[in-house]
Amino acid sequence: MSLSRFWLGIALAILCSSILAAGLVQFFRVKWTDQASVPPYGGLAVFVSVWLVFFGMFPELVFRSEQWHIFLSSCVILLTGLLDDRYDLSPLQKSVGIVLAANYLYFQAGVQFNLSFLPDLPTGLAHILTYILTMVWLYFVTNAVNFMDGLDGLASSVSLVSLLSLAIIAYLFSQTIRLTFITLLLLLAAAILGFLPFNWHPAKLYLGDTGSLFIGFMYAVLTVSNLKNASFFSLIIPIIIYALPLFDTVYATIRRFLTGQSVTRKDREHLHHRLMRQGYSNSQVVIIMTSITMLFSCLAIVVQFFPAYRFLLMLLALGILCLLLHLIHRLRH
């Protein structure tokens, strides 16, 4: 594939997402019964733009490739999000859709963590750990973006920075660059970029669970599919990049469990809610949290540039997370 054709595809994804988002805004302006609320189906624009352009660039991958299986599993995620936006599914029902898509990928496409950096593990135990780690990663990252989608433009902005950072690291430091992997990362980022003006405060269109589940699932899947024969440090990089939404999700889960609440129950105690209660505007909170994501992304890139200081830099990342935990407690009071 020529470089000009590659960048043309990226530009088309931005344009396609913008046109579809504008079309959805116009459609719901006429058809949406509750004119006071914002329609939550913006994820459709992102989903269609990514896969339409990708298979336009790689028509030979239709029906017989790992990417085709990723597409089919993402359709399950899309359907789950659509049903949730329409009928407000219970957390259990939503989880069934995510786990179903994750299991399809694991067994049909072989998308899974590779524990080759632990060669002494018995084969049976390695298979069990591989399955558990893959399911946990796919489930929690998918939900992490979903939990963060509580303010106009927040999940879109954080995901955009994370996807671009992962693409930069893959391009600069991967020993074998998979063109399809880089292309999907950048197409997803491009589709989010095209959608973002319609999602920025005041939003004309929400991502909804349709979009947040899809974006989270794609990030999780792409990181796993690119980590075959990976080292321990390679596994840490996607966690550092997505540290903010993952930290917020884990903290919320532990907080609810310790207070006797359902860990799947929605509340308004996430970091972005607490910042809003301190008087910050929607746009200010988005900028703050996107800046924190940029900080973690830069740290992940620096880790790759200076491998001799990996442990020190990871301790720094842990220290930043401890500061965030302290900040959350301060904001609570």
Residue pairs with C-beta under 8 A, 6 or more apart in sequence:
1 57
1 179
5 57
6 57
6 183
9 53
9 54
9 56
9 57
9 183
9 187
10 186
10 187
10 190
11 190
12 53
12 56
13 49
13 50
13 53
13 187
13 190
13 191
13 194
14 190
14 191
14 193
14 194
15 194
16 45
16 48
16 49
16 52
16 53
16 191
16 194
17 45
17 46
17 49
17 190
17 191
17 192
17 193
17 194
17 195
18 194
18 195
18 197
18 198
20 44
20 45
20 48
20 49
21 42
21 45
21 194
21 195
21 197
21 198
21 205
22 198
24 39
24 41
24 42
24 44
24 45
24 205
25 39
25 198
25 204
25 205
28 39
28 41
28 205
29 35
32 39
38 203
38 204
38 205
38 206
39 205
39 206
39 208
40 85
40 206
40 207
40 208
40 209
40 210
41 82
41 85
41 205
41 206
41 208
41 210
42 195
42 198
42 199
42 205
42 206
42 207
42 208
42 210
42 211
43 78
43 81
43 207
43 208
43 209
43 210
43 211
43 212
43 213
43 214
43 215
44 78
44 210
44 211
45 191
45 194
45 195
45 205
46 188
46 191
46 192
46 195
46 207
46 211
46 214
46 215
47 74
47 78
47 191
47 210
47 211
47 214
49 187
49 190
49 191
49 194
50 184
50 187
50 188
50 191
50 218
51 71
51 74
53 187
54 67
54 183
54 184
54 187
55 61
55 62
55 71
57 183
58 67
58 180
58 183
61 67
61 68
61 180
62 68
66 109
66 110
66 111
66 225
67 180
67 184
69 104
69 105
69 108
69 109
69 111
70 105
70 109
70 111
70 184
70 218
70 221
70 225
72 104
73 101
73 102
73 104
73 105
73 109
73 217
73 221
74 101
74 214
74 217
74 218
74 221
76 97
76 100
76 101
76 104
77 97
77 98
77 101
77 142
77 213
77 214
77 217
78 210
78 213
78 214
79 97
80 89
80 94
80 97
80 98
80 101
80 209
80 213
81 208
81 209
81 210
81 211
81 212
81 213
81 214
82 209
82 210
83 89
83 93
83 97
84 93
84 94
84 208
84 209
84 210
84 213
85 208
85 209
85 210
91 262
91 264
91 265
92 264
94 209
94 213
95 139
95 264
98 138
98 139
98 142
98 143
98 213
98 217
99 135
99 139
101 138
101 217
102 134
102 135
102 138
102 139
103 135
105 111
105 138
105 221
106 112
106 131
106 134
106 135
111 134
111 221
111 224
111 225
112 130
112 131
112 134
112 224
113 130
113 133
113 134
113 137
113 224
113 227
113 235
114 130
114 227
114 228
114 229
114 230
115 121
115 126
115 129
115 130
115 133
116 229
116 230
117 230
117 231
117 232
118 126
121 129
134 224
137 220
137 223
137 224
138 217
138 220
138 221
138 224
140 246
140 249
140 250
141 216
141 217
141 219
141 220
141 223
141 242
141 245
141 246
142 213
142 216
142 217
142 220
143 216
143 249
144 216
144 242
144 245
144 246
144 248
144 249
145 155
145 158
145 159
145 212
145 213
145 215
145 216
145 219
145 245
146 155
146 209
146 212
146 213
146 216
147 245
147 248
147 249
147 252
147 270
148 154
148 155
148 158
148 212
148 244
148 245
148 248
148 270
148 272
149 155
149 206
149 207
149 208
149 209
149 211
149 212
150 268
150 270
150 272
150 273
151 201
151 272
151 276
151 282
151 285
151 286
152 199
152 200
152 201
152 202
152 203
152 206
152 282
152 286
153 196
153 199
153 200
153 201
153 203
153 282
153 283
153 286
154 272
154 285
154 286
154 289
155 207
155 211
155 212
155 215
155 245
156 192
156 195
156 196
156 199
156 207
156 215
157 196
157 286
157 289
157 290
158 244
158 245
158 289
158 290
158 293
159 192
159 215
159 216
159 219
160 189
160 192
160 193
160 196
161 290
161 293
161 294
161 297
162 219
162 241
162 242
162 293
162 297
163 185
163 186
163 188
163 189
163 192
163 219
164 186
164 189
164 297
165 241
165 297
165 300
165 301
166 185
166 219
166 222
166 223
166 237
166 238
166 241
167 182
167 185
167 186
167 189
168 301
169 237
169 241
169 300
169 301
169 304
170 177
170 181
170 182
170 185
170 226
171 177
171 182
172 301
172 304
173 304
174 226
178 226
181 222
181 225
181 226
184 218
184 222
185 222
188 215
188 218
188 219
188 222
192 215
195 205
195 207
195 211
198 204
198 205
199 205
199 206
199 207
200 283
201 281
201 282
201 283
201 286
207 215
219 238
219 242
223 238
227 234
227 235
227 238
233 303
233 307
233 310
236 303
236 314
237 300
237 303
237 304
239 246
240 296
240 297
240 299
240 300
240 303
240 314
240 317
241 293
241 296
241 297
241 300
242 296
243 293
243 296
243 317
243 320
243 321
244 271
244 289
244 292
244 293
244 296
244 324
247 321
247 324
247 325
248 270
248 271
251 325
251 328
252 267
252 269
252 270
253 263
255 269
256 262
256 263
256 265
256 267
257 263
261 267
269 332
271 289
271 324
271 327
271 328
271 331
272 285
272 289
274 328
274 331
274 332
275 284
275 285
275 288
275 289
275 331
276 282
276 285
277 331
278 331
280 288
292 324
295 320
296 317
296 320
299 313
299 316
299 317
299 320
302 313
303 309
303 310
303 313
303 314
306 313
